[in-house]
Structure formats: C-alpha cells, structure tokens
Amino acid sequence: MFAATLSRWTMSYFAAALIFLVLGETMMVLGFGYPVLALEAPETLALVHVVVLGWLSLLMTGALLQFVPVLVGQPLSLPSVALPALLFLIGGIATLTLGFVGLSGAIDLPVTLLPLGAAFSIVGFSVLGFSFSVTLWHARPLPLPARFVAVGLATLFGTMLLGGVYAGVLSGLIEAAGAIDLTVDGLSLHASLGLCGWLSFTTMGVSYRLLTMFMLSPDKERTSSRLVFVLGVLCLGLLAAAVPVILVGTVGRSPLFLLAVGSGAAVVAIYVGDILRIYRERRRKAIELNSRASIGAFVSLVAAAMLFVALLSAGRLDEAIGAVIYLATFGWLTGMGLAQLYKIVPFMTWLECYGPALGRMPTPRVQDLVSETSALRWFRLFYLTVAVGTLALLIGSALLFRFASLGQLIAVNALILEFVRTRRLINVPAELRLPDGLVRPGLFLPSIPHGGSHEPRSL
Amino acid sequence: MSQDPYELDVRPHLRGGSDPFQAIMNAVDSLAPGQALKLIATFRPVPLFSVMAGRGFTHQDRPLDNGDWEVLFSPEGEVEEIRLSAGETDLDTWPDPSRQLDLTELDPPEPMVRILATAEKMAEGEVLFALLAREPLFLYPELAKRGHKWAGNFDTAGETYRILIRIGGRRSHVGA
C-alpha cells in the first residue's frame, strides 16, 4: 500500500535554503563578488555557491524529499537520511563558502576549508541522491517527470565530481595534470551541468507535474514533452562529453558546444510551448498566485536563452555571460522556487495542521492560509529587480546592480515573512484557526506528536 | 479518445459462399488502439466470440430486423493496477455503494475534504464511491488513520480516478 505522507524535514530544508538566499542577496547588496569583482574572483565563487548550493540546491532537495514519492507513487527509500544529510549540507556549504573567502585573502583562513567543505557537501548530496535513486529504481518504469529527475540527479553527481576535483586543485591537494586541465578549462562545464542539468532539468520535470496538478490541466504524457526530455539528455550528454575531450586534449570542442547550444535552445522552446498549453488547457479558471508568479520565471527562462544565443552569435558571450547566468539563476530558478514555495508551504502546513480534523469540524481552506494581495506586490518587486539587475550587468553598472539587489533583498524578506505568517496561521480567521485538539505546526522543525494526530512515518 | 467503431459487413462473403474469417482477422489487425469493430453477419457468429475474447475483445450482439445480426466487439482496456488499503481487503464482501460523489471538477484538496466529510456521516460498513481527477495520494493516510478501507484505480482512459471507500469503526479521533 502506498500513501503520500508529509515529509518531515522538508520545511527545515526550505528554512535553511531561504537563509542562504538572504545571505546571498546581502552579499550582492554589499558588492561582494561579481560585478564589483571579476566573474572568476574567489569572492564571486563564494557568492555563487551560497546561491546555487545554499539556496537553490537545498530548496530542490527539500522539495524532492516531498515530491519524489508523489511523482512515482512509492514511499521514499531510506527516509531517515534526510536530517543527517541536511546537517552535512549546511555545514559543507558554509565551510565551502568560507574556503572561497579564505582563497580571496580577505580573511586568513586555512586552505583546507575548501576541500573539507566540498567533501561534506558531496556526502550530503550523495546520501540524498542515493535515497532518491533507490526510490526511482523501485518505481520503474518511470513516468516522464520522474525521468527528468533521474537525469537531474545524474548531472548533480557529475557536477559534484568536477567540483570536488576543483576544490582539490585550488587547495593544492591534487596535482595531477589532467585535474589541473579540467580546472582551467572545465569551469564553465561545472557551472553549466549544475545550472542546466541538475537545477533546470529537474525543475522542468517537476513543473510538468506540479503545474498540471495545481491548475487541473490534462497531464497525459505528450510527444512534445518526451522530445524535451530526449533533446535535454542530448544537450547534457554533449556537455558531459567535453570532460574526456578536455582530458585527451584534442580539439573539436566547438562543434560539441554548438550542438549542445542548439539542442538546449530547442529544449527551452518546446518546453515553453508545453507550459503555455498547460496554462491554456487548465480547468481551474482563476489562476492562483503561485502559478501567476511562475509566469515571470518562464519569461526569464526564455529571455535568458535568447540573450545567450544573441550574445553567442554576436561574439560577445565572454563579456556578458554574467548577465545570462544572473537572469537564469534569479529570474528562472529563484523566481520559480519562490513561486512554488508560495503553494507548497501553505499546502503542507494545512495538511499537517488540519488533516486530522478534516470532515469532522469546520476547517479553513488552503487559500485561507495565505494573503495573495500582499504577496503579489512582492513578487512584482522581485521580478522588477531581476530585470533591472540584468540590465545593470549588461551595461556594466555595479552601482545599479547593488541598488537592484537591495530591492530584491527587500522583496525576498517580505516573501519570507509571508511564509512565516502562513506557518503561524496568522492569515486564518481566528474562529477557524485552532479548533479544539489541533496543534499549531512548528515554524520549520517537525513537531513531535504526543500520541499524536500525525504519524512520524517518514523520519 | 473514443473513436468510431470500424464497420465490417461480411454478408456479401457469406452469401457468396466464401469464409469471411480472414477478412475479419485482417480488420481486427488494422484497428487503432482502443477502437471497436462492428460486425454485420447473416447469423449470430457464436464461434467468433471466443476467438475475439482470446484477442482481448468483449462483445455485444443484437438481432437486426431482417434476421441479420450486428455484433460490437470492444477492446478491453488495460486494467490499471488497483490500489488497496493495507490489511485484508476482500472487495467481494463489500456492499454496493450507498453514496456517490463526482469530484472531478473540484480544485484539490477540496475532493479530499468532501470525501472525509461525507465519510463522517456514514455508518460503519457502508461504502462510498467517488470520482476524482487525480489519484488522492494525500487522502490515503487520513483514511487509514480513521480506520477506513479503500480500493481505487484509474479508468481505462487514465483520466478519472475511481475509489471505493468502506467506512470503518470509529477508533481514532482528533487529539486522541
């Protein structure tokens, strides 16, 4: 028998992820790293890892803990790894960030922090990846969204291995020539596998399922979605093929790269077509804020892809790649993450708090846990600052970028406050808030039930 | 999804004295997935029923006014795996549903709320039948906690989830 239970630690993953996001935004406001410093500066690497590992990857793994079982209709294998993995990841990402700060010379820190942080992060992601992979393995044949997740996990693994090599080389632990070649030549590979593979491809797969679920659209597997999958695998495979090419030292990387760009652009185009169809064919007439706010993310994805292709054909990719990465990381991935949190947090809170009382006494609706009008303002400010920030990077104005980041920091904090209000049931009408016998959920830690209404099934 | 049946009239074959079996099998082979075959013959083709059953078709036959017969062979859809609640679940012993709910047009999680509210009003041993647009994965734990049993699967088109819920004894309460 399978039943989807609430993932116990997902909310803790989300909380940790949001703290890293605030940290990253603060670094950008203070001018730490790019664009004040170079794209390759250690300060920029510290910032990038705070955002991409601390925020986006913790968010993704926390969400997968809840959604992998829902995607495949099987309980999560080894659910007890969730908490230790979270502790490894928080420690590992913080240490890695300090390692980069130490590398910049800003503070005198031991150089071993870098490989140590990398090792902790790799352990954390690996045990989670193992738990997800075993779950998927038991659920074969996989539905299409789950196949996206499987490929995303494979690229996470590849990205981690490359990252581990870089950490070893940068700290002087590894001196093999091949490893040094990979570090010098393959940095963009590490970044593109992480951003395009692990984060974007997994997001695409999960979005097929979540959007159809939230908007009551038909969710039959379509040929176009399968094509997105096949072309995406081709694109990521071509990127990964660059590793042996670099190691062997042969030329011929540009055809590989161009083919990857071509298939990647096709993936984005067909995927966005699918998404448009999901919105158009929805049976739920009113679009809730989470689906509305996701539109900004899809627009950002298309804009980032078009900007990339335009810069590439104009031969100006090197000078403006930072703007593309920024737009993809903040507009597409962060925008999507915040928008979906706006649905996932109230739903999980509602089920955790009111599940035991459903049907037995009047309970609030999920929508009673949120206040869309106030959150809508902050989503608007968020996307506005993404647009201004991208523009600032394109015209090379660090001051404008920091100003945009300040606006973004405010928007992000305001949205976090909305999540807190949801967890605290503040938006719920007082007479419905806590009927007799119900317990208010913890802010981000699982409550320990006493003979309880909810079972700690997945610890 | 539903396609018009392919119509095959074998009366000319039969009147001409030839065996229409091969023509029928060719027609069956050319059917689209899910498509039915409408056969018109001068007699009730009983031997064909078992042949077609072996190929996964059920039949409905009716006599025509002029003494000829029309038989509709419909493909049996692939039956989706049935999800059952834990423990002993012998559906044959369940009574017919006393309540039916069509929840296919409701936004999630409203179907779950309606099912649980309806279940509260029903007596032990009664059965509730509900149609949903999605498999209610988050409903199952609540049903289990309340001691209800269930069985459900998707229809052959994969579009509607059908669930039978048998009300259990009231053994679990809020805060208990």
Interface residues (C-beta under 8 A of the other chain):
Chain A: M1 F2 A3 A4 T5 V70 G73 M213 F214 L216 P218 K220 R283 R284 F347 W350 L351 G355 P356 A357 L358 G359 R360 M361 T363 R365 V366 D436 G437 L438 G451 S453 E455 R457
Chain B: R83 L84 S85 A86 E105 D107 P108 P109 E110 M112 V113 I115 L116 A117 T118 A119 E120 A133 R134 E135 L137 F138 Y140 P141 E142 A144 K145 G158 E159 H173 V174 G175 A176
